[in-house]
Amino acid sequence: MCSISAGSTTYGDDFLTVRRVECKSALSISRLPGLDWALNPYRGCSHSCAYCYAQDVTRFELGSPWGEVVEAKINIVSKLERELAKASGGVIGIGTVTDPYQPAEEDYRLTRSCLERIAHAGARASILTKADLILRDLDILTRMDDVEVGVSIGICDESLASVLEPRAPRPKKRFEVLRSLSENGIDAYLMAAPIIPGIADSQESLRALIRDASAAGVKRVLWDRFNSKPMASARLSAALAARNLPEPRLWTSHESDAARRVLSTECEMRGIQLLDAF
């Protein structure tokens, strides 16, 4: 339950409604591998990725197009300060549902403020993002003893990415983020996800992902297949149809095994560890 104060703001040419809400708690138990706690400063995500299934899972703003409404948890920092003691020894996943460095963060700075408290407490953190805004916080990241950052890139084709990830930084920019993080001594990995069958699973596409990750100094890659959910699949189908591209389909075990073999071979050639995300 949250108390809500409505507000709106404009980012570039896109209109985005940001609602300021108060959360009851900052941390929730995480069921994701390797994470003990989940911290999500925002609900909704203005990156508007067509394949994102967060709306299916959270049932957030079912009456609005995905990406046009975001909630900023304005009291999450004070809640986190009270809850950090219970997270001692565990790993806090930042951005387990929606991107913690999406455009609203530039104004609200909730993720940065949370990160400052986590760093001060000496807690362990794992961050997942698509956004180059994370580089703003290098001053905090570089003084943390135990932090990792995953950057999500499942599509190398810039043109296709502009359709399926309309408001997210382009893939080239995200590889630059990986390079900057690595050069600054941050444990950075590529989250090669989602890999969409028939769209971004060709040998050429998969090899390009690993090649570009290696060039960025990445030594670890996690990969995951497209997770088909009703609303995400409908959005993805509409976006692909607009480009006269085929309908998304479900993975077959043969296709999945073949994709992993390509990724594994490319990673082995470059001294990169490949892991299944789930």
N, C-alpha and C positions, 0 to 999 in steps of 0.2 A: 504493500500500500504506500502511496505517495501523496503528498499535498502538492498541488500544481499551481504555478504562476505562469500564465501564457505570455509569450513574447515572440517576436519574429526578427529575422535579420536577413540580409542579402549577401550572398557570396558570389562575386563576379556577375555573370549574367543569369545565374540560377537563383530562384527564390526558395529559401529554406526556412521553415518554421522551427524555431528552437523553443521548446518549453522548459522552463526552469522548475525542477522538481526537487523534493527532499526525500531521500531514501531512509529506510529504517536501519539498514546496515550497509557497510561497505564491502565486506568479504562474505562470500558464500562458499560452501564446500564444492570443490571441483571433482568431476568424475573423469576428467581428461587424463590420459597417461602422463605421468611425470609431474603433475600439478596437484597441489594440495588445496589451494584456495583460488578463487576467481575474483577478479576486480574489474568492473566495467563502469567507467565514469559516465558513459553515454548509452542510451537506448536508441535503437535506430542507427542508420549510417548513411550519410549523404554521398558516399561513393557510388551508391545505387547499382551495385554489381548485379547483373541479371540473374546470375546463378546462385546468389546468396540465399541460404535457407534459414537465416536468422528469424525472418518473419514467420515462417512455418512453425518454428520451434517456440518462439516467444509469444506469438499471436499479437504482436505489437502493431497498432495502427492498421487494422485490417481494411479500414475504409479509405485509406490514403495510398497513393502510389509509393512504392518502396523507395526511400531515400529523401522524401520531401518533408518528413517530420522527424525531429531528433529531440530526445529529452536529455538535458544536462543535469546531472545530480549535484546540485550546487553545495550540498552539505557533506559530500562524500569524504572530503579531506578530514573534517573534524570527526566523522564516524571512524575513519581509518585509524586516526591517532589513538582512539579508545580500544580498537580491536587488534592492533599490531602484536600485542603480547601473546595472543593465542596463536598467531601465525609463526611464532618462533620455531625455527628448525624446519619449517615447511617451505614449499615453493609457491609464490604468489604469481598466478598467471594474469597478466594485464592485457585485456582485450581478447578474452576468450569467446565473446559473442559478437561484438562490433568493434570497429577500429578505434583504438584509443587516441590516435593522432589524425582523425578526420578533421575537416575544416573548422568545425566549431571549437576545437581545442586551441586554435590560434588565439581566440578571444577569451575563452573560459579558463584555459591553463589548468584544468583539473588533473589531467594526467601528470603534468610536470609537478604539481604540488604534491600529489600522491607519491610520485617517485622520490621526491625530496625526503618525505617522511620514511619511506622504505629504506632509502640509503642511510639515513641517520640512525635507523634502528638496526642496521646491519642485516636486514632480512634478504632472503634470496628471491629473485624475480625472473620471470620469463615473459617477454613482450612479443606480441605478434602484430604486425602492421603492414600496410601497403604504402604508407605515407613518408615522404622525405622530411616532413616536419619533425620527425624523431631526431634529426641531426641538430636541431635547436638545443636538445637536452644532452648533448655530448659532455658538457661540463659535469653533469650528474653521473652519467653512465660510466665515465672514465674513472670515477673515484669509488665505484661500487665493487666489492670483492667478488660477488657471485651474481652475475646477471647475464642473460642471453637474450638475443634479439633475432626473431625470425621475420623475414620479409617474404610476403606471399607473391609469387609469380607463377601462374599456370599457363600463360599465353605469352609467347615472344612477339607475335605478329602485332605491330603497333596499330594497324588499321582495324584488325579484329578486336583488339583490346579496347579501342575507342568506342566500339559498339557494345561490348559486353560489360565493360567497366567504365562507363561514360564519365564519371567524375573522379576517378582515381588517378593518381600519377601514372604516366605511361610506363611500360615495362623497362625501357631504357633508363629512366630516372630511378626506378627501384633497384636496378643492378648497380647504379652509381651509389645508392644508399648503402648497399651491401659492401661495396668497395671502401667507402668512407668509414663505415663501422669497423671493418677488418683492419684498415690502416691505423685506426685509433686503438687497437688492441681489444676491441669488444668481441666476445664470442658470438659471431653472427652466422646464421644458417639460412639456406633457401628453403622455404616452404613451397614446394612445387605442387601447387594445388589451386583450384581443382583441375585435374586433367580430365577434359571432356571428350568422351569417345566420339570418333568421327569428325571432331572439330580441331582438337589440339593434341591428338595422340599419335600423330604420324612419327615415324622414326626421325625425320628431319626436325620436327618441332621439339621432340624430347632431347635430341642431341644438342640442339641450340640452347635449351635451358641449362644443361650441364656445362656446355662450353662457356656460356656467358657467366655462369656461377663461378667456374674455375678462374676465369679472367678477373673476377671481382675478389678473388682471394678466399672463397668459401671452401671449407673443408668438411662440411656436413650438409646433407640434403635430406629433408623429410618429404615424402610424397603422399598424395591422397587422390583418390578418384572422385569425380563429380558425384555428390550425394543427392539423388533425385527425390525431391519433395514436391507436393502439388503446386504451390504458389511459385517456387523457384523454377520448376520445370516450365510452367506456363509463361513466366517472364522470359526465360531463356528461349523458348520456342518463338515467341513474338519477336525478340531481338534478332534471332537468326533468320526468321522469315523476311524481315525487313532488308536483309542482305542477300536474299535468295539462297541461303545456305540450308542444308538439310536439317530436319528435326533432330533434336538430341535423342539419344537412345540409351538404354541401360547397358552397363558393362557386361560382357560375357567373361567367363573365367579364362577362356583362351586369350581374349584381348588384354585382359588385366595381366596375365602372366607374360604375354609378349611385351607389353609396355614396360613391365618391371625389368625384364631381361635387357632391354635397350638401355634403360637408366642405369642398371647395375654395371653393364659393360662400360658405358661412358664414365661412370664414377670411378671404377677400378683403374681405368687408363689414366685418370688424373689425380689419383690418390685421395678421393673423396669418399667419405662414409655415407652409405645410403641406408635410410631407415624408413619403415612404414609408419606413417603418422598415427594410424589407428589399427 
